[in-house]
Amino acid sequence: MSTDETPEHQTHQVEELCEAGSLLYGRALSEGRVRQQDALKSPCLIDFGLLQPDPEDVRWLRPTAPAVALPRLLRTFDEEVARQRRRAARLAETFEPLLDLNAHGTQSSGSALVTALQGLPRINAAVNRAVAESSQEMLTIQPGGNRPPEILADALPRERALLSRGARMRTLYQHTSRYSSAVVAHFEQLDGDVEVRTLDEVTERLFVMDRTVAFIPAAKDRSIALEIRHPALVTHLATTFDRLWRLATPMYPEAVQQPSVNGVTTRQLAIAGLLVEGHTDTVIAERLGMNVRTARVHIAKLAATLGSESRAQLGYLIGRSGILEPRDREP
């Protein structure tokens, strides 16, 4: 077939599957296979691994089951977040000796675009100063489960002052925080434009003020942080927040609960996705912000719901059940 007869396919991301590709993939799932020639107008299906060559007849393509394709494609988003975290770590390592040279040589101009802050007192002072200088917006990502009440109490005065200046607050927590009375009570003490949403997994801690300054950890124990004022880096971090925000479930001021799927809760769905990827109980608990005992309780309930008698069988039943297939959700 000539180029004139086949419309040029526009490159796109997997979450923006083209109409032709979506229709062909649906047809392949219904009929069990499609001809190689039919996929010429939708090469994205092969690129994304949604269509595979039929081993019995190379003239045909067979669809990858959605329950298998979805976890694999979602893994690319996790890998992208991991890459960004590695880039931030490399950036900190690159600038660390340069910062030492600056500290022992020339005087700082006060306009550094990336500053390494060592020690919690210095980090907290810089964050408080940036919040005090903000008047429009504060974006925050808080990983992990429940936050200690004393930490929430320390943040309350600066957040109230920020809101009193007409700014807005947008905060992302993990789903486990939805059951923390201390977290809920904290936001109920705030008066202003405040919204909180949750995800099963989030990035490391992030603060972005007025989209001009951001703070991220540069050490695993959070004893070192980066204060970032480089416009391109701050924009990148704010854009990452915006994309996660659109995927998140509202928690405050009005909580929205996602319905269960065939008796499987949303938390168990997240665990199911990680189980299919082959993660251990410890890794699953760490990524979802819960302790290992709680993760194992959910795994046991998931196994009981699906009728599984072993770990290996559970992975098979998850794939066969279709619970990981894409579902319509409210924004």
SULKA-V240406 format. One record per residue. N is the residue number from 1. RES is the residue in three letters. PHI is phi in radians with two decimals (none if undefined). OMEGA is omega in degrees with one decimal (* if undefined). NEAR is the number of other C-alpha atoms within 12 Angstrom. Layout:
BEGIN
N|RES|PHI|OMEGA|NEAR ; N|RES|PHI|OMEGA|NEAR
END
This chain:
BEGIN
1|MET|none|-176.5|10 ; 2|SER|-1.34|178.7|9 ; 3|THR|-1.11|-178.9|10 ; 4|ASP|-1.15|-176.3|7 ; 5|GLU|-1.51|-178.2|9 ; 6|THR|-1.90|178.9|15 ; 7|PRO|-1.01|-179.9|14 ; 8|GLU|-1.13|179.8|15 ; 9|HIS|-1.48|-179.8|19 ; 10|GLN|-1.45|178.0|16 ; 11|THR|-1.11|-179.0|18 ; 12|HIS|-2.64|177.4|17 ; 13|GLN|-1.45|-175.5|16 ; 14|VAL|-1.15|179.9|25 ; 15|GLU|-1.31|177.8|20 ; 16|GLU|-2.06|-176.1|15 ; 17|LEU|-0.94|-176.3|24 ; 18|CYS|-1.18|-176.3|21 ; 19|GLU|-1.07|-179.7|19 ; 20|ALA|-1.11|179.2|23 ; 21|GLY|-1.15|179.5|34 ; 22|SER|-1.09|-179.9|25 ; 23|LEU|-1.15|-178.5|19 ; 24|LEU|-1.20|178.3|34 ; 25|TYR|-1.11|177.0|37 ; 26|GLY|-1.08|178.7|24 ; 27|ARG|-1.16|179.3|21 ; 28|ALA|-1.11|178.2|29 ; 29|LEU|-1.16|-178.9|21 ; 30|SER|-1.28|-173.9|15 ; 31|GLU|-1.65|178.7|15 ; 32|GLY|1.64|177.6|20 ; 33|ARG|-2.95|175.2|31 ; 34|VAL|-2.42|-179.2|31 ; 35|ARG|-1.31|175.7|26 ; 36|GLN|-0.94|-176.8|25 ; 37|GLN|-1.08|-178.5|18 ; 38|ASP|-1.17|-176.3|26 ; 39|ALA|-1.56|-178.2|33 ; 40|LEU|-1.08|-179.1|26 ; 41|LYS|-1.42|-178.1|28 ; 42|SER|-2.33|-179.6|32 ; 43|PRO|-1.10|-180.0|32 ; 44|CYS|-1.07|-177.8|30 ; 45|LEU|-1.13|176.6|39 ; 46|ILE|-1.34|179.7|25 ; 47|ASP|-1.04|-178.3|19 ; 48|PHE|-1.52|178.3|29 ; 49|GLY|1.35|-179.6|24 ; 50|LEU|-1.46|174.2|35 ; 51|LEU|-2.19|-179.3|37 ; 52|GLN|-2.21|176.7|31 ; 53|PRO|-1.03|176.5|23 ; 54|ASP|-1.30|-177.5|19 ; 55|PRO|-1.11|-179.4|11 ; 56|GLU|-1.56|-178.7|11 ; 57|ASP|-2.78|-173.5|14 ; 58|VAL|-1.19|176.8|15 ; 59|ARG|-1.34|-176.2|17 ; 60|TRP|-2.07|174.9|22 ; 61|LEU|-2.14|177.6|33 ; 62|ARG|-1.92|-177.9|33 ; 63|PRO|-1.36|170.0|34 ; 64|THR|-1.40|-178.8|30 ; 65|ALA|-1.01|-180.0|29 ; 66|PRO|-0.95|-179.1|29 ; 67|ALA|-1.14|176.6|31 ; 68|VAL|-1.60|-176.6|31 ; 69|ALA|-1.21|-174.6|30 ; 70|LEU|-1.05|179.9|30 ; 71|PRO|-1.03|-179.8|31 ; 72|ARG|-1.16|179.7|26 ; 73|LEU|-1.22|177.5|27 ; 74|LEU|-1.11|-179.9|27 ; 75|ARG|-1.07|179.9|20 ; 76|THR|-1.15|177.2|19 ; 77|PHE|-1.20|177.2|23 ; 78|ASP|-1.06|-179.7|22 ; 79|GLU|-1.16|178.0|15 ; 80|GLU|-1.15|177.1|16 ; 81|VAL|-1.08|179.5|24 ; 82|ALA|-1.09|178.3|17 ; 83|ARG|-1.10|179.9|15 ; 84|GLN|-1.14|178.6|21 ; 85|ARG|-1.18|177.4|26 ; 86|ARG|-1.15|177.5|20 ; 87|ARG|-1.10|178.8|17 ; 88|ALA|-1.10|179.2|30 ; 89|ALA|-1.13|178.6|24 ; 90|ARG|-1.13|178.3|16 ; 91|LEU|-1.08|179.1|27 ; 92|ALA|-1.11|178.9|28 ; 93|GLU|-1.12|-179.7|22 ; 94|THR|-1.15|-174.4|17 ; 95|PHE|-1.51|-175.8|22 ; 96|GLU|-1.00|178.8|23 ; 97|PRO|-1.17|178.8|16 ; 98|LEU|-1.20|177.3|20 ; 99|LEU|-1.14|177.7|25 ; 100|ASP|-1.12|177.7|18 ; 101|LEU|-1.07|-179.5|13 ; 102|ASN|-1.13|-177.2|18 ; 103|ALA|-1.17|-176.7|15 ; 104|HIS|-1.71|-178.0|11 ; 105|GLY|-2.04|-176.0|11 ; 106|THR|-1.33|176.1|12 ; 107|GLN|-1.40|179.6|13 ; 108|SER|-1.24|179.1|16 ; 109|SER|-1.41|-178.5|10 ; 110|GLY|1.41|-178.1|11 ; 111|SER|-2.15|-179.9|13 ; 112|ALA|-1.07|-179.3|20 ; 113|LEU|-1.43|175.7|23 ; 114|VAL|-2.36|-178.1|31 ; 115|THR|-2.16|176.1|38 ; 116|ALA|-1.51|179.9|38 ; 117|LEU|-1.97|-177.5|30 ; 118|GLN|-1.94|179.1|24 ; 119|GLY|1.66|-177.3|19 ; 120|LEU|-1.04|178.8|19 ; 121|PRO|-1.02|-179.4|15 ; 122|ARG|-1.22|179.5|20 ; 123|ILE|-1.10|-178.5|27 ; 124|ASN|-1.10|179.7|26 ; 125|ALA|-1.12|-179.9|20 ; 126|ALA|-1.17|178.8|28 ; 127|VAL|-1.13|179.6|32 ; 128|ASN|-1.06|179.9|26 ; 129|ARG|-1.15|-179.9|18 ; 130|ALA|-1.16|178.1|30 ; 131|VAL|-1.14|-179.6|38 ; 132|ALA|-1.11|-179.6|26 ; 133|GLU|-1.53|-176.8|21 ; 134|SER|-1.55|-179.7|31 ; 135|SER|-2.47|-174.9|24 ; 136|GLN|-2.06|-167.7|25 ; 137|GLU|-2.85|170.5|34 ; 138|MET|-2.30|177.1|43 ; 139|LEU|-1.87|-176.1|41 ; 140|THR|-2.40|170.3|41 ; 141|ILE|-2.04|-178.8|36 ; 142|GLN|-2.11|179.3|35 ; 143|PRO|-1.34|179.7|30 ; 144|GLY|1.57|-178.4|30 ; 145|GLY|-1.59|-176.5|31 ; 146|ASN|-1.21|174.1|26 ; 147|ARG|-1.62|-179.1|27 ; 148|PRO|-1.02|-179.7|17 ; 149|PRO|-0.97|-178.0|18 ; 150|GLU|-1.19|176.9|13 ; 151|ILE|-1.20|178.0|16 ; 152|LEU|-1.11|180.0|25 ; 153|ALA|-1.13|178.4|20 ; 154|ASP|-1.14|-177.7|16 ; 155|ALA|-1.38|-173.3|26 ; 156|LEU|-1.01|-177.8|24 ; 157|PRO|-1.05|-177.8|20 ; 158|ARG|-1.20|178.6|28 ; 159|GLU|-1.22|177.0|39 ; 160|ARG|-1.10|179.4|29 ; 161|ALA|-1.12|178.8|25 ; 162|LEU|-1.08|-179.1|33 ; 163|LEU|-1.15|-179.8|29 ; 164|SER|-1.16|178.1|22 ; 165|ARG|-1.54|177.9|22 ; 166|GLY|1.53|179.4|19 ; 167|ALA|-1.38|177.0|28 ; 168|ARG|-2.05|178.9|30 ; 169|MET|-2.13|174.1|38 ; 170|ARG|-2.24|-175.2|39 ; 171|THR|-2.20|175.9|39 ; 172|LEU|-1.91|174.0|45 ; 173|TYR|-2.02|169.5|43 ; 174|GLN|-1.52|-175.7|42 ; 175|HIS|-0.98|-178.1|38 ; 176|THR|-1.08|-179.3|36 ; 177|SER|-1.29|179.8|33 ; 178|ARG|-1.11|-176.6|34 ; 179|TYR|-1.80|178.8|19 ; 180|SER|-1.62|179.5|22 ; 181|SER|-1.13|-179.5|18 ; 182|ALA|-1.17|179.6|21 ; 183|VAL|-1.16|179.5|34 ; 184|VAL|-1.07|-179.2|27 ; 185|ALA|-1.09|-179.9|20 ; 186|HIS|-1.07|-177.8|30 ; 187|PHE|-1.26|176.8|33 ; 188|GLU|-1.20|178.5|22 ; 189|GLN|-1.51|-178.8|20 ; 190|LEU|-1.72|-178.8|28 ; 191|ASP|-2.15|179.9|23 ; 192|GLY|2.69|-177.0|22 ; 193|ASP|-1.45|-176.3|25 ; 194|VAL|-2.18|174.1|32 ; 195|GLU|-2.36|178.4|32 ; 196|VAL|-2.28|174.3|37 ; 197|ARG|-2.28|-177.1|41 ; 198|THR|-2.33|175.2|41 ; 199|LEU|-2.35|173.5|38 ; 200|ASP|-1.07|-179.6|38 ; 201|GLU|-2.29|176.3|42 ; 202|VAL|-2.31|176.8|37 ; 203|THR|-1.38|172.2|38 ; 204|GLU|-1.15|-175.9|35 ; 205|ARG|-1.01|-178.7|31 ; 206|LEU|-2.54|170.8|36 ; 207|PHE|-2.19|173.9|43 ; 208|VAL|-2.30|-179.1|40 ; 209|MET|-1.96|177.1|37 ; 210|ASP|0.93|-179.0|28 ; 211|ARG|0.96|177.6|31 ; 212|THR|-2.16|179.5|30 ; 213|VAL|-2.48|-179.0|38 ; 214|ALA|-2.38|176.7|41 ; 215|PHE|-2.25|175.4|44 ; 216|ILE|-2.37|176.9|42 ; 217|PRO|-1.25|177.5|35 ; 218|ALA|-2.09|176.2|35 ; 219|ALA|-2.48|-175.5|25 ; 220|LYS|-1.06|-179.7|14 ; 221|ASP|-1.52|177.0|13 ; 222|ARG|1.09|177.3|23 ; 223|SER|-1.42|176.3|19 ; 224|ILE|-2.25|178.1|26 ; 225|ALA|-2.31|174.7|38 ; 226|LEU|-1.87|170.1|43 ; 227|GLU|-1.68|-172.1|38 ; 228|ILE|-1.95|176.8|38 ; 229|ARG|-2.15|176.3|29 ; 230|HIS|-1.25|-174.1|21 ; 231|PRO|-0.95|-177.7|19 ; 232|ALA|-1.18|179.9|17 ; 233|LEU|-1.20|179.6|27 ; 234|VAL|-1.12|177.9|29 ; 235|THR|-1.08|178.4|21 ; 236|HIS|-1.06|-179.0|23 ; 237|LEU|-1.16|179.0|36 ; 238|ALA|-1.15|177.7|32 ; 239|THR|-1.15|175.5|17 ; 240|THR|-1.03|177.7|29 ; 241|PHE|-1.05|-177.8|35 ; 242|ASP|-1.03|-178.8|22 ; 243|ARG|-1.22|176.2|20 ; 244|LEU|-1.15|-179.1|31 ; 245|TRP|-1.05|-179.5|30 ; 246|ARG|-1.17|-179.9|20 ; 247|LEU|-1.53|-171.2|22 ; 248|ALA|-1.46|-179.5|33 ; 249|THR|-1.76|180.0|32 ; 250|PRO|-1.00|178.3|29 ; 251|MET|-2.12|-178.3|32 ; 252|TYR|-2.59|7.8|29 ; 253|PRO|-1.39|178.4|25 ; 254|GLU|-2.17|-177.3|16 ; 255|ALA|-1.42|175.4|18 ; 256|VAL|-2.06|-179.8|19 ; 257|GLN|-1.74|176.6|21 ; 258|GLN|-1.37|-178.3|24 ; 259|PRO|-1.23|176.0|18 ; 260|SER|-1.29|179.5|19 ; 261|VAL|-2.07|-179.5|24 ; 262|ASN|0.93|178.2|17 ; 263|GLY|1.45|-179.5|18 ; 264|VAL|-1.81|-177.9|28 ; 265|THR|-1.28|179.8|23 ; 266|THR|-1.09|178.5|29 ; 267|ARG|-1.16|178.0|37 ; 268|GLN|-1.18|175.5|38 ; 269|LEU|-1.11|178.3|40 ; 270|ALA|-1.10|178.6|36 ; 271|ILE|-1.13|179.7|45 ; 272|ALA|-1.04|179.1|46 ; 273|GLY|-1.08|179.4|39 ; 274|LEU|-1.28|176.4|34 ; 275|LEU|-1.12|179.6|34 ; 276|VAL|-1.08|178.2|32 ; 277|GLU|-1.32|175.6|28 ; 278|GLY|1.58|-177.9|21 ; 279|HIS|-1.39|177.0|21 ; 280|THR|-1.36|178.7|20 ; 281|ASP|-1.04|-178.0|27 ; 282|THR|-1.12|179.6|21 ; 283|VAL|-1.15|179.4|21 ; 284|ILE|-1.04|-179.5|33 ; 285|ALA|-1.09|-179.2|32 ; 286|GLU|-1.11|-176.6|26 ; 287|ARG|-1.24|-178.3|32 ; 288|LEU|-1.73|174.5|38 ; 289|GLY|1.22|178.4|35 ; 290|MET|-2.33|177.1|30 ; 291|ASN|-1.44|-174.7|21 ; 292|VAL|-1.10|-179.1|20 ; 293|ARG|-1.08|178.8|16 ; 294|THR|-1.11|179.0|23 ; 295|ALA|-1.05|-178.6|32 ; 296|ARG|-1.20|176.3|24 ; 297|VAL|-1.11|179.3|19 ; 298|HIS|-1.15|178.5|29 ; 299|ILE|-1.10|179.1|37 ; 300|ALA|-1.13|178.9|24 ; 301|LYS|-1.16|178.0|24 ; 302|LEU|-1.10|178.8|38 ; 303|ALA|-1.09|179.8|30 ; 304|ALA|-1.14|-179.8|21 ; 305|THR|-1.10|-176.9|25 ; 306|LEU|-1.56|178.5|30 ; 307|GLY|1.31|-178.6|19 ; 308|SER|-1.56|178.8|21 ; 309|GLU|-1.95|179.3|18 ; 310|SER|-2.70|-179.6|16 ; 311|ARG|-1.13|180.0|25 ; 312|ALA|-1.11|179.8|15 ; 313|GLN|-1.16|-178.9|20 ; 314|LEU|-1.08|178.0|28 ; 315|GLY|-1.04|179.0|32 ; 316|TYR|-1.13|-177.8|26 ; 317|LEU|-1.18|176.9|27 ; 318|ILE|-1.07|179.4|39 ; 319|GLY|-1.11|-177.5|28 ; 320|ARG|-1.29|-175.0|19 ; 321|SER|-1.22|-178.0|28 ; 322|GLY|1.40|-176.5|26 ; 323|ILE|-1.21|-179.4|35 ; 324|LEU|-1.66|178.0|36 ; 325|GLU|-1.22|-178.2|25 ; 326|PRO|-0.98|178.9|20 ; 327|ARG|-2.26|175.1|17 ; 328|ASP|-1.18|179.2|10 ; 329|ARG|-2.49|178.4|16 ; 330|GLU|-1.28|179.0|13 ; 331|PRO|-1.24|*|14
END
